[in-house]
């Protein structure tokens, strides 16, 4: 399930309408949306059932998806921008970084998708697996 639509991405590019004749076509934008929706699912699937369906969570993930697609499009458009290429690529990479930071914080549990269906903890014959990372301290008895 895509987390954004062509119209959502189009709203970010006021001076460009995606068609079959533009440097980035409407079909390519839809493919980017599908690809980045799968990327988002990969990042959040360790904590939540995917695709995420809660309204508030969908709104957040839509913004992340749009940002990732926007970054991809800006990088493609920057290739033909001449002298402005470096600054446009820098902006595109910053947009991508912000979106990926949100996904990392969701994966780590620092940001919660309140209305998303939470996955149950995994148990194995070796015990309980949770999402916490082990902390080992130097020069201290821990057992």
C-alpha positions as a Python dict, from the first residue, in 0.01 Angstrom:
ca = {
    (1, 'X'): (0, 0, 0),
    (2, 'X'): (156, 332, -102),
    (3, 'X'): (184, 591, 175),
    (4, 'X'): (148, 884, -67),
    (5, 'X'): (-12, 966, -401),
    (6, 'X'): (106, 1147, -711),
    (7, 'X'): (-99, 1451, -604),
    (8, 'X'): (86, 1469, -271),
    (9, 'X'): (422, 1484, -446),
    (10, 'X'): (290, 1719, -714),
    (11, 'X'): (194, 1966, -440),
    (12, 'X'): (565, 1998, -353),
    (13, 'X'): (654, 2111, -707),
    (14, 'X'): (443, 2416, -782),
    (15, 'X'): (625, 2508, -1106),
    (16, 'X'): (632, 2157, -1251),
    (17, 'X'): (348, 1929, -1354),
    (18, 'X'): (451, 1567, -1395),
    (19, 'X'): (350, 1429, -1734),
    (20, 'X'): (499, 1184, -1983),
    (21, 'X'): (696, 1476, -2134),
    (22, 'X'): (869, 1606, -1818),
    (23, 'X'): (1224, 1509, -1710),
    (24, 'X'): (1063, 1299, -1438),
    (25, 'X'): (741, 1143, -1564),
    (26, 'X'): (424, 1084, -1368),
    (27, 'X'): (479, 708, -1405),
    (28, 'X'): (827, 740, -1256),
    (29, 'X'): (691, 941, -963),
    (30, 'X'): (435, 668, -894),
    (31, 'X'): (713, 408, -910),
    (32, 'X'): (921, 615, -664),
    (33, 'X'): (620, 632, -430),
    (34, 'X'): (577, 253, -444),
    (35, 'X'): (949, 194, -388),
    (36, 'X'): (978, 432, -94),
    (37, 'X'): (657, 293, 59),
    (38, 'X'): (828, -47, 63),
    (39, 'X'): (1139, 112, 215),
    (40, 'X'): (923, 265, 489),
    (41, 'X'): (759, -72, 554),
    (42, 'X'): (1105, -224, 591),
    (43, 'X'): (1206, 34, 850),
    (44, 'X'): (892, 13, 1064),
    (45, 'X'): (815, -358, 1027),
    (46, 'X'): (1030, -460, 1323),
    (47, 'X'): (789, -277, 1557),
    (48, 'X'): (458, -250, 1370),
    (49, 'X'): (236, -455, 1142),
    (50, 'X'): (269, -331, 786),
    (51, 'X'): (121, -170, 596),
    (52, 'X'): (48, 78, 873),
    (53, 'X'): (-320, 173, 877),
    (54, 'X'): (-375, 413, 1170),
    (55, 'X'): (-486, 758, 1049),
    (56, 'X'): (-229, 962, 1246),
    (57, 'X'): (51, 720, 1160),
    (58, 'X'): (-48, 727, 794),
    (59, 'X'): (-29, 1107, 797),
    (60, 'X'): (325, 1094, 937),
    (61, 'X'): (441, 822, 699),
    (62, 'X'): (286, 1010, 407),
    (63, 'X'): (509, 1308, 488),
    (64, 'X'): (813, 1079, 509),
    (65, 'X'): (727, 915, 177),
    (66, 'X'): (669, 1251, 6),
    (67, 'X'): (1001, 1381, 141),
    (68, 'X'): (1192, 1077, 13),
    (69, 'X'): (1031, 1101, -331),
    (70, 'X'): (1084, 1479, -339),
    (71, 'X'): (1452, 1427, -261),
    (72, 'X'): (1486, 1172, -541),
    (73, 'X'): (1317, 1402, -792),
    (74, 'X'): (1525, 1703, -686),
    (75, 'X'): (1845, 1503, -736),
    (76, 'X'): (1733, 1401, -1086),
    (77, 'X'): (1636, 1757, -1176),
    (78, 'X'): (1965, 1888, -1034),
    (79, 'X'): (2159, 1693, -1296),
    (80, 'X'): (2047, 1941, -1560),
    (81, 'X'): (2069, 2248, -1339),
    (82, 'X'): (2423, 2354, -1430),
    (83, 'X'): (2575, 2592, -1173),
    (84, 'X'): (2288, 2539, -928),
    (85, 'X'): (2341, 2163, -927),
    (86, 'X'): (2549, 2142, -610),
    (87, 'X'): (2314, 2354, -399),
    (88, 'X'): (2007, 2167, -526),
    (89, 'X'): (2169, 1833, -451),
    (90, 'X'): (2258, 1957, -103),
    (91, 'X'): (1894, 2053, -39),
    (92, 'X'): (1776, 1717, -173),
    (93, 'X'): (2014, 1527, 54),
    (94, 'X'): (1905, 1729, 358),
    (95, 'X'): (1540, 1648, 285),
    (96, 'X'): (1629, 1279, 259),
    (97, 'X'): (1832, 1290, 580),
    (98, 'X'): (1542, 1439, 776),
    (99, 'X'): (1303, 1172, 646),
    (100, 'X'): (1549, 891, 723),
    (101, 'X'): (1605, 1031, 1074),
    (102, 'X'): (1232, 993, 1138),
    (103, 'X'): (1242, 631, 1018),
    (104, 'X'): (1545, 558, 1237),
    (105, 'X'): (1372, 705, 1543),
    (106, 'X'): (1063, 491, 1475),
    (107, 'X'): (1277, 180, 1436),
    (108, 'X'): (1463, 252, 1762),
    (109, 'X'): (1139, 319, 1950),
    (110, 'X'): (1223, 684, 2012),
    (111, 'X'): (917, 789, 1813),
    (112, 'X'): (593, 599, 1844),
    (113, 'X'): (322, 542, 1587),
    (114, 'X'): (45, 567, 1846),
    (115, 'X'): (-240, 427, 1640),
    (116, 'X'): (-44, 164, 1446),
    (117, 'X'): (-80, -204, 1526),
    (118, 'X'): (216, -302, 1740),
    (119, 'X'): (390, -634, 1671),
    (120, 'X'): (404, -885, 1953),
    (121, 'X'): (747, -956, 2102),
    (122, 'X'): (916, -1264, 1960),
    (123, 'X'): (991, -1562, 2182),
    (124, 'X'): (1225, -1845, 2092),
    (125, 'X'): (1354, -2156, 2265),
    (126, 'X'): (1641, -1936, 2383),
    (127, 'X'): (1413, -1689, 2552),
    (128, 'X'): (1243, -1359, 2493),
    (129, 'X'): (1363, -1124, 2221),
    (130, 'X'): (1285, -759, 2272),
    (131, 'X'): (1393, -442, 2098),
    (132, 'X'): (1635, -322, 2365),
    (133, 'X'): (2004, -322, 2293),
    (134, 'X'): (2243, -480, 2539),
    (135, 'X'): (2465, -244, 2734),
    (136, 'X'): (2801, -369, 2849),
    (137, 'X'): (3005, -165, 3093),
    (138, 'X'): (3377, -174, 3132),
    (139, 'X'): (3533, -261, 3472),
    (140, 'X'): (3199, -339, 3635),
    (141, 'X'): (3038, -666, 3748),
    (142, 'X'): (2724, -713, 3545),
    (143, 'X'): (2624, -1067, 3622),
}
